[in-house]
Amino acid sequence: MSSLAASTRHLLAALGVDKPLSGGPLAVHSPIDGSLLAELQRSTAAEVDAAIAAAQGAFLAWRSVPPPRRGELVRLFTASLRRHKAQLAELIVVESGKIRSEALGEVQEMIDIGDFAVGLSRQLHGLSIASERPSHRLMETWQPLGVCGIVTAFNFPVAVWAWNAALALVCGDALVWKPSEKTPLCALACQALLAKAASEHGGVPSGLSAVLLGGREIASGLAEHPAIPLLSATGSTAMGRALAPRVAARFGRSILELGGNNGMIVTPAADLDLALRAIVFAAAGTAGQRCTTLRRLFVHEHIAASLLDRLRAVYAGLPVGDPRVDGTLVGPLIDRRALAAHQAALAEAAADGGRIDGGETVVVPGAAGGCYVRPALVEMPGQTPLVCRETFSPILYVMSYRDLDEAIASHNAVPQGLASAIFTNDLREAERFLSAAGSDCGIANVNVGPSGAEIGGAFGGEKDSGGGREAGSDAWKAYMRRATNTINYSSDLPLAQGVRFG
């Protein structure tokens, strides 16, 4: 057993995981050095069916628990996250390859959505609506929905689950979670912490939350299962295309957080120091493996040369290496498949006439099995088919523009529509970008990069980036069913729209 595997097992034990970690067919490797961390058993079809049945039974009891009492479970879980923040973050570092600062930030994101959900548990309110009939009251109420299926990706192995789980739990729903095959240990740790919180709560029905380990066959099963009214799935656009029709075929609901090909426009009125810092984090953070990573940069022709010179200088000095080492800013790609996609994209960019700075592999001492690359700046002659596709690695395509309307049109001329940004101090430019004629993305920012959303706002995209919203604002409504209620407190029966019958 490698030293990394041994330390990982100590972390899991501290987090309360008692599941067997060897002898199974699901091999879990660390992207840091490729070492084997665990060999887990996959969930069988019978186990999946049993978990869903147990969740359905738990839902029937949980839906009748008062919402503030449901919120108490999330409060206890969030308190546990605060106590174990450093340990869970370290597990994220080892299993996903994130640098420690970003891993700590991901756990903080879980804590933030937990706090949000606890407050929300006392605010699950509908509307009172004016009735056209005398002595009638018209209102809407929100009721628990059922079992919520959650499918998550490797790049945010715990936060995206928490966005869904915290809201679903206070809304009265049960959970079944299919994490990425690349990061199942983080899921087991979260499940253990939630189980401990449930024990402290004392009123949580058995089976309210389950983790299902396996591949796409489990996600497909969740999409098709009639006992799961809502499936929230995060991953590639291809995954969304495969799952969404299965959910729709049975009239289920889906929240899809899919690919992003995010753009930023930098105008002559921009604060270039501010833009430079935002570009580097958004494009190189998490080794380019965020759905909100900056991938396309449109810079006005009058400032393009000077901004590119500054970007090249910063990129050349970015510390690439072991994410556990202080000072590292760019950790490894998740695996060799991601490395191959990175290299293929750069080769295609060169064939398209792109000028490439960086992008080469980096040898990291003591991490020979990891896939490390230097973030790449690629100056493109135009928005080629390659630029219109998402490559999940730190490649930033840079193009110049002359007119803002031209830049906005180019920005929107891709299939994806997740996150976007403009850097400008010109009020007219900013407001145009945010208007109906501006960015067509679910997230549109001014003087803030596209990466690193707060949980207070609803998160999600348009077009090939999926649909539906998670986290803050009124995203909670997706986890409940709406009922319109009419109450007649008179002795008459006036019909709506003045209809007379009899």
C-alpha positions as CSV (number, residue, x, y, z in Angstrom):
1,M,0.0,0.0,0.0
2,S,1.3,3.4,-0.9
3,S,1.8,6.1,1.7
4,L,-0.9,8.1,0.0
5,A,-3.3,5.2,0.2
6,A,-2.4,4.7,3.9
7,S,-3.0,8.4,4.7
8,T,-6.3,8.3,2.8
9,R,-7.5,5.4,4.9
10,H,-6.7,7.3,8.0
11,L,-8.7,10.3,6.7
12,L,-11.7,8.1,5.9
13,A,-11.6,6.5,9.3
14,A,-11.6,9.9,10.9
15,L,-14.6,10.9,8.8
16,G,-16.5,7.8,9.9
17,V,-16.3,5.6,6.8
18,D,-16.3,2.0,7.7
19,K,-16.9,0.5,4.3
20,P,-14.4,-2.2,3.0
21,L,-11.7,-0.4,0.9
22,S,-10.1,-3.4,-0.8
23,G,-11.1,-6.4,-2.9
24,G,-13.7,-4.7,-5.1
25,P,-13.6,-4.1,-8.9
26,L,-14.0,-0.3,-8.6
27,A,-10.4,1.0,-8.5
28,V,-9.9,4.5,-7.2
29,H,-6.6,6.2,-8.1
30,S,-5.2,9.6,-7.0
31,P,-4.5,12.0,-9.8
32,I,-1.6,13.3,-7.8
33,D,0.6,10.3,-8.6
34,G,-1.7,7.7,-10.0
35,S,-1.4,5.5,-6.9
36,L,-4.2,3.1,-6.0
37,L,-6.3,4.4,-3.1
38,A,-9.0,1.8,-2.8
39,E,-10.9,-1.0,-4.5
40,L,-14.6,-0.7,-3.8
41,Q,-17.5,-2.9,-4.5
42,R,-20.0,-1.6,-7.1
43,S,-23.6,-1.4,-6.2
44,T,-25.5,-4.3,-7.7
45,A,-28.9,-3.8,-9.5
46,A,-30.6,-5.4,-6.5
47,E,-28.8,-3.0,-4.2
48,V,-29.9,0.0,-6.3
49,D,-33.5,-1.1,-6.3
50,A,-33.4,-1.7,-2.5
51,A,-31.8,1.8,-1.9
52,I,-34.5,3.5,-3.9
53,A,-37.3,1.5,-2.2
54,A,-35.8,2.4,1.2
55,A,-35.6,6.1,0.2
56,Q,-39.2,6.0,-0.9
57,G,-40.3,4.6,2.4
58,A,-38.2,7.2,4.3
59,F,-39.8,10.0,2.2
60,L,-43.3,8.9,3.2
61,A,-42.3,9.6,6.8
62,W,-39.9,12.5,6.3
63,R,-42.5,14.6,4.3
64,S,-44.6,14.9,7.4
65,V,-41.8,16.1,9.6
66,P,-42.1,19.9,10.1
67,P,-39.7,21.8,7.8
68,P,-37.8,23.5,10.7
69,R,-37.2,20.1,12.2
70,R,-36.0,18.9,8.8
71,G,-33.7,21.9,8.8
72,E,-32.2,20.7,12.1
73,L,-30.8,17.7,10.3
74,V,-29.0,20.0,7.9
75,R,-27.8,22.2,10.8
76,L,-26.2,19.2,12.5
77,F,-24.6,18.1,9.2
78,T,-23.3,21.5,8.6
79,A,-21.8,21.6,12.1
80,S,-20.1,18.4,11.4
81,L,-18.7,19.8,8.2
82,R,-17.2,22.7,10.2
83,R,-15.5,20.3,12.6
84,H,-14.2,18.1,9.8
85,K,-13.5,20.8,7.2
86,A,-9.7,20.2,7.0
87,Q,-10.0,16.4,6.8
88,L,-12.7,16.4,4.1
89,A,-10.7,19.0,2.1
90,E,-7.6,16.9,2.3
91,L,-9.6,13.9,1.0
92,I,-10.8,16.1,-1.9
93,V,-7.1,17.1,-2.6
94,V,-6.0,13.4,-2.7
95,E,-9.0,12.1,-4.8
96,S,-9.6,15.0,-7.2
97,G,-6.3,16.7,-7.4
98,K,-7.5,20.1,-6.4
99,I,-5.1,22.4,-4.6
100,R,-5.7,22.7,-0.9
101,S,-7.1,26.2,-1.0
102,E,-9.8,25.2,-3.6
103,A,-10.6,22.1,-1.6
104,L,-11.2,24.1,1.5
105,G,-13.3,26.4,-0.5
106,E,-15.4,23.5,-1.8
107,V,-16.2,22.4,1.8
108,Q,-17.0,26.0,2.7
109,E,-19.4,26.0,-0.2
110,M,-21.1,23.0,1.5
111,I,-21.3,24.8,4.8
112,D,-22.7,27.9,3.1
113,I,-25.5,26.0,1.3
114,G,-26.2,24.2,4.6
115,D,-26.6,27.5,6.4
116,F,-28.8,28.8,3.5
117,A,-31.0,25.7,3.7
118,V,-31.5,25.9,7.5
119,G,-32.9,29.4,7.1
120,L,-34.9,28.3,4.2
121,S,-36.6,25.6,6.3
122,R,-38.7,28.4,7.9
123,Q,-39.5,30.1,4.6
124,L,-41.0,27.5,2.3
125,H,-43.9,29.7,1.6
126,G,-46.3,30.2,-1.3
127,L,-48.6,33.1,-2.3
128,S,-52.0,34.3,-1.4
129,I,-53.7,35.3,-4.7
130,A,-56.7,37.6,-5.2
131,S,-59.8,35.5,-6.1
132,E,-62.4,36.8,-8.6
133,R,-65.1,35.0,-6.6
134,P,-66.6,36.5,-3.4
135,S,-65.8,34.8,-0.1
136,H,-63.1,32.7,-1.7
137,R,-59.4,32.5,-1.0
138,L,-56.9,31.4,-3.7
139,M,-53.4,30.4,-2.7
140,E,-50.5,28.2,-3.6
141,T,-48.7,25.7,-1.4
142,W,-45.4,23.8,-1.8
143,Q,-45.2,20.2,-0.8
144,P,-42.4,17.6,-0.7
145,L,-41.7,16.0,-4.0
146,G,-40.2,12.5,-3.4
147,V,-36.9,10.8,-3.9
148,C,-34.3,13.1,-5.5
149,G,-31.6,11.3,-7.6
150,I,-28.3,13.1,-7.7
151,V,-25.5,12.4,-10.2
152,T,-22.2,14.3,-9.7
153,A,-18.9,14.8,-11.5
154,F,-15.3,14.4,-10.3
155,N,-14.4,18.1,-10.4
156,F,-16.7,19.1,-7.5
157,P,-17.0,15.8,-5.8
158,V,-19.0,17.1,-2.7
159,A,-20.2,20.7,-3.2
160,V,-22.7,20.0,-6.1
161,W,-24.2,17.1,-4.1
162,A,-24.6,19.5,-1.2
163,W,-26.3,22.1,-3.3
164,N,-29.0,19.5,-4.0
165,A,-29.0,17.5,-0.8
166,A,-29.3,20.5,1.6
167,L,-32.3,21.9,-0.3
168,A,-33.9,18.5,-0.9
169,L,-33.7,17.5,2.7
170,V,-35.4,20.7,4.1
171,C,-38.0,20.4,1.3
172,G,-38.9,17.0,2.6
173,D,-37.3,14.8,0.0
174,A,-35.1,11.7,0.2
175,L,-31.7,11.2,-1.6
176,V,-30.0,8.7,-3.7
177,W,-26.5,9.8,-4.9
178,K,-24.4,8.3,-7.8
179,P,-21.0,10.0,-7.5
180,S,-18.4,10.0,-10.2
181,E,-16.5,6.7,-10.4
182,K,-13.3,8.8,-10.1
183,T,-14.2,10.3,-6.7
184,P,-16.4,7.8,-4.7
185,L,-14.4,8.2,-1.5
186,C,-15.5,11.8,-1.0
187,A,-19.1,10.6,-1.4
188,L,-18.7,7.9,1.2
189,A,-17.2,10.5,3.6
190,C,-20.2,12.8,3.2
191,Q,-22.7,9.9,3.6
192,A,-20.9,9.0,6.9
193,L,-21.1,12.5,8.2
194,L,-24.7,12.8,7.2
195,A,-25.5,9.5,8.9
196,K,-23.8,10.7,12.1
197,A,-25.9,13.9,12.0
198,A,-29.1,11.8,11.5
199,S,-28.2,9.8,14.6
200,E,-27.8,13.0,16.6
201,H,-31.1,14.3,15.2
202,G,-33.0,11.2,16.4
203,G,-36.0,11.6,14.1
204,V,-34.6,10.6,10.7
205,P,-36.2,7.6,9.0
206,S,-33.8,4.9,7.9
207,G,-32.9,5.0,4.2
208,L,-33.3,8.8,3.8
209,S,-30.0,9.0,2.0
210,A,-27.9,6.5,0.1
211,V,-24.8,6.4,-2.0
212,L,-24.7,4.1,-5.1
213,L,-21.3,3.2,-6.5
214,G,-20.8,2.4,-10.2
215,G,-20.9,3.7,-13.7
216,R,-23.3,5.1,-16.2
217,E,-25.7,2.1,-15.8
218,I,-26.7,3.4,-12.4
219,A,-27.3,6.9,-13.7
220,S,-29.4,5.5,-16.5
221,G,-31.4,3.5,-14.0
222,L,-32.1,6.5,-11.9
223,A,-33.2,8.4,-15.0
224,E,-35.7,5.7,-15.8
225,H,-36.9,4.8,-12.3
226,P,-40.6,5.8,-11.7
227,A,-40.0,6.4,-8.0
228,I,-37.5,9.2,-8.7
229,P,-39.5,12.3,-9.7
230,L,-36.4,14.5,-9.9
231,L,-33.0,13.8,-11.3
232,S,-30.2,16.3,-10.9
233,A,-27.3,15.4,-13.0
234,T,-23.9,17.2,-13.4
235,G,-21.5,16.2,-16.1
236,S,-20.9,16.5,-19.9
237,T,-23.4,17.6,-22.5
238,A,-23.2,14.1,-23.9
239,M,-24.3,12.7,-20.5
240,G,-27.2,15.1,-20.4
241,R,-28.3,14.1,-23.9
242,A,-28.3,10.5,-22.8
243,L,-30.2,11.0,-19.5
244,A,-32.7,13.7,-20.2
245,P,-34.9,11.7,-22.7
246,R,-35.1,8.9,-20.3
247,V,-36.4,11.2,-17.6
248,A,-38.7,13.0,-20.0
249,A,-40.2,9.7,-21.3
250,R,-41.8,9.1,-17.9
251,F,-42.7,12.8,-17.3
252,G,-40.0,13.2,-14.6
253,R,-38.2,16.4,-13.9
254,S,-34.5,17.0,-14.5
255,I,-31.9,19.6,-13.4
256,L,-29.0,19.4,-15.8
257,E,-25.7,21.1,-15.1
258,L,-23.7,20.3,-18.2
259,G,-20.7,21.6,-20.2
260,G,-19.6,25.2,-20.4
261,N,-17.5,27.0,-23.0
262,N,-17.4,30.2,-21.1
263,G,-16.3,33.6,-22.5
264,M,-15.1,36.9,-21.3
265,I,-15.0,40.2,-23.2
266,V,-12.3,42.8,-22.3
267,T,-13.0,46.3,-23.6
268,P,-10.7,49.3,-23.9
269,A,-12.6,50.7,-20.8
270,A,-11.5,47.8,-18.6
271,D,-9.3,47.9,-15.6
272,L,-6.6,45.6,-17.0
273,D,-5.0,44.8,-13.7
274,L,-8.4,43.5,-12.5
275,A,-9.0,41.7,-15.7
276,L,-5.6,40.0,-15.6
277,R,-6.2,38.5,-12.2
278,A,-9.7,37.4,-13.1
279,I,-8.5,35.7,-16.3
280,V,-5.7,33.8,-14.7
281,F,-7.9,32.3,-11.9
282,A,-10.8,31.6,-14.2
283,A,-8.7,29.9,-16.9
284,A,-6.1,28.1,-14.9
285,G,-7.8,27.4,-11.6
286,T,-8.7,23.8,-10.9
287,A,-6.4,22.9,-13.8
288,G,-9.1,24.1,-16.2
289,Q,-11.5,21.5,-14.9
290,R,-14.5,23.6,-13.9
291,C,-17.7,23.8,-15.8
292,T,-17.3,27.6,-15.4
293,T,-13.6,27.7,-16.5
294,L,-12.8,30.6,-18.8
295,R,-12.1,29.1,-22.2
296,R,-12.7,31.9,-24.7
297,L,-11.3,35.5,-24.3
298,F,-12.3,38.3,-26.6
299,V,-10.0,41.3,-26.3
300,H,-10.4,44.6,-28.1
301,E,-7.8,45.0,-30.9
302,H,-6.4,48.2,-29.3
303,I,-5.4,46.4,-26.1
304,A,-5.0,42.8,-27.3
305,A,-1.2,42.8,-27.8
306,S,-0.4,44.4,-24.4
307,L,-2.8,42.2,-22.4
308,L,-1.5,39.1,-24.1
309,D,2.1,40.0,-23.3
310,R,1.1,40.4,-19.6
311,L,-0.8,37.1,-19.7
312,R,2.1,35.2,-21.2
313,A,4.4,36.5,-18.4
314,V,2.0,35.4,-15.7
315,Y,1.3,32.0,-17.3
316,A,5.0,31.3,-17.6
317,G,5.4,31.7,-13.8
318,L,2.4,29.7,-12.7
319,P,3.4,27.1,-10.1
320,V,2.4,23.7,-11.5
321,G,2.8,20.7,-9.2
322,D,1.6,18.5,-6.3
323,P,-1.6,20.1,-5.0
324,R,-0.6,19.3,-1.4
325,V,2.4,21.6,-1.6
326,D,1.9,25.1,-0.4
327,G,2.3,27.6,-3.3
328,T,1.1,25.2,-6.0
329,L,-1.7,26.9,-8.1
330,V,-2.2,24.3,-10.8
331,G,-2.5,20.7,-9.9
332,P,-2.9,17.6,-12.1
333,L,-5.5,16.7,-14.7
334,I,-7.8,14.0,-13.5
335,D,-6.4,11.2,-15.6
336,R,-4.6,10.2,-18.8
337,R,-7.7,10.5,-20.9
338,A,-8.0,14.1,-19.9
339,L,-4.3,14.6,-20.9
340,A,-4.9,13.0,-24.3
341,A,-7.8,15.3,-24.9
342,H,-5.7,18.3,-23.9
343,Q,-2.9,17.3,-26.3
344,A,-5.3,16.6,-29.1
345,A,-6.9,20.0,-28.7
346,L,-3.6,21.8,-28.9
347,A,-2.6,19.9,-32.0
348,E,-5.8,20.9,-33.7
349,A,-5.3,24.5,-32.6
350,A,-1.9,24.5,-34.2
351,A,-3.4,23.1,-37.4
352,D,-6.0,25.8,-37.4
353,G,-3.3,28.5,-37.3
354,G,-3.2,29.1,-33.5
355,R,-0.2,30.5,-31.7
356,I,0.4,28.4,-28.6
357,D,2.2,29.4,-25.5
358,G,2.5,26.7,-22.8
359,G,0.4,23.6,-22.7
360,E,3.3,21.2,-22.4
361,T,3.5,18.4,-19.9
362,V,5.3,19.1,-16.6
363,V,7.4,16.5,-14.7
364,V,6.6,16.8,-11.0
365,P,9.1,15.1,-8.6
366,G,7.6,12.3,-6.7
367,A,4.4,12.3,-8.8
368,A,5.5,10.3,-11.9
369,G,2.0,8.8,-12.4
370,G,0.2,12.2,-12.4
371,C,-0.8,14.1,-15.5
372,Y,0.5,17.7,-15.1
373,V,0.4,20.3,-17.8
374,R,1.3,24.0,-18.1
375,P,-1.8,26.1,-18.8
376,A,-1.9,27.1,-22.4
377,L,-2.6,30.5,-24.1
378,V,-3.7,30.0,-27.7
379,E,-4.0,33.1,-29.9
380,M,-6.5,32.1,-32.5
381,P,-7.3,33.7,-35.9
382,G,-11.0,33.2,-35.3
383,Q,-13.6,31.1,-33.6
384,T,-13.0,27.7,-35.3
385,P,-15.0,24.5,-34.6
386,L,-12.4,23.6,-32.0
387,V,-13.0,26.8,-30.1
388,C,-16.7,26.1,-30.1
389,R,-16.1,22.8,-28.3
390,E,-15.3,22.4,-24.6
391,T,-12.0,20.8,-23.8
392,F,-11.8,20.1,-20.0
393,S,-8.3,21.3,-19.4
394,P,-6.4,24.7,-19.0
395,I,-6.5,25.9,-22.5
396,L,-7.6,29.6,-23.1
397,Y,-8.4,30.6,-26.7
398,V,-7.7,34.3,-27.2
399,M,-9.3,36.4,-30.1
400,S,-9.4,40.1,-30.8
401,Y,-12.4,42.1,-31.8
402,R,-13.2,45.6,-33.1
403,D,-16.9,46.2,-32.2
404,L,-18.7,45.3,-29.0
405,D,-21.7,43.9,-30.9
406,E,-19.4,41.8,-32.9
407,A,-17.8,40.5,-29.7
408,I,-21.2,39.7,-28.1
409,A,-22.3,37.9,-31.3
410,S,-19.1,35.8,-31.3
411,H,-19.5,35.1,-27.6
412,N,-23.0,33.7,-28.1
413,A,-22.1,31.8,-31.2
414,V,-21.4,28.5,-29.4
415,P,-23.7,25.7,-28.4
416,Q,-23.1,26.2,-24.6
417,G,-24.5,28.9,-22.4
418,L,-23.3,28.6,-18.8
419,A,-21.1,31.5,-17.6
420,S,-19.8,34.7,-19.0
421,A,-18.2,38.0,-18.1
422,I,-17.3,41.4,-19.4
423,F,-14.6,43.7,-18.0
424,T,-15.4,47.4,-18.6
425,N,-15.8,50.6,-16.6
426,D,-18.2,51.9,-19.3
427,L,-21.8,51.7,-18.0
428,R,-23.3,51.4,-21.4
429,E,-21.1,48.5,-22.3
430,A,-21.8,46.7,-19.0
431,E,-25.6,47.2,-19.3
432,R,-25.7,46.1,-22.9
433,F,-23.9,42.9,-22.0
434,L,-26.5,42.2,-19.3
435,S,-29.4,43.1,-21.4
436,A,-31.6,40.8,-23.5
437,A,-29.4,41.6,-26.5
438,G,-26.2,40.7,-24.5
439,S,-24.9,37.5,-23.1
440,D,-27.2,34.5,-23.6
441,C,-25.8,32.6,-20.6
442,G,-27.3,31.6,-17.3
443,I,-24.6,33.5,-15.5
444,A,-23.5,37.0,-16.8
445,N,-21.0,39.0,-14.7
446,V,-19.4,42.5,-14.9
447,N,-15.8,42.9,-13.7
448,V,-16.0,39.4,-12.1
449,G,-14.8,36.3,-13.9
450,P,-17.1,33.5,-14.9
451,S,-15.7,31.0,-12.4
452,G,-16.5,30.9,-8.7
453,A,-20.2,31.5,-8.2
454,E,-21.7,32.2,-4.7
455,I,-24.4,29.9,-3.4
456,G,-26.8,32.8,-2.8
457,G,-27.7,33.0,-6.5
458,A,-29.2,30.3,-8.6
459,F,-26.6,28.4,-10.6
460,G,-27.2,27.0,-14.1
461,G,-27.0,27.5,-17.8
462,E,-28.9,27.6,-21.1
463,K,-28.6,25.8,-24.4
464,D,-26.2,22.8,-24.3
465,S,-25.3,23.7,-20.8
466,G,-28.5,22.1,-19.6
467,G,-31.4,23.6,-17.7
468,G,-32.8,24.2,-14.3
469,R,-31.1,25.9,-11.4
470,E,-29.3,24.7,-8.2
471,A,-28.2,26.4,-5.0
472,G,-29.7,29.8,-4.0
473,S,-32.5,32.2,-4.9
474,D,-35.7,30.2,-5.5
475,A,-34.0,27.1,-6.8
476,W,-35.6,25.2,-3.9
477,K,-38.9,25.1,-5.8
478,A,-37.5,22.5,-8.1
479,Y,-37.4,20.1,-5.2
480,M,-41.1,20.5,-4.3
481,R,-44.5,20.2,-6.0
482,R,-46.8,23.2,-6.3
483,A,-50.4,23.0,-5.4
484,T,-53.0,25.7,-6.2
485,N,-55.7,25.8,-3.5
486,T,-59.1,27.4,-3.6
487,I,-61.1,27.8,-0.3
488,N,-64.7,28.7,-0.4
489,Y,-65.9,30.1,3.0
490,S,-69.3,31.1,1.9
491,S,-72.6,29.2,1.5
492,D,-72.8,30.0,-2.2
493,L,-71.0,28.3,-5.1
494,P,-70.1,31.0,-7.7
495,L,-68.2,29.5,-10.7
496,A,-65.0,31.1,-12.1
497,Q,-65.3,33.3,-15.2
498,G,-69.0,33.9,-14.4
499,V,-70.0,30.5,-15.8
500,R,-73.6,29.5,-15.0
501,F,-74.4,25.8,-14.8
502,G,-78.0,24.9,-14.0
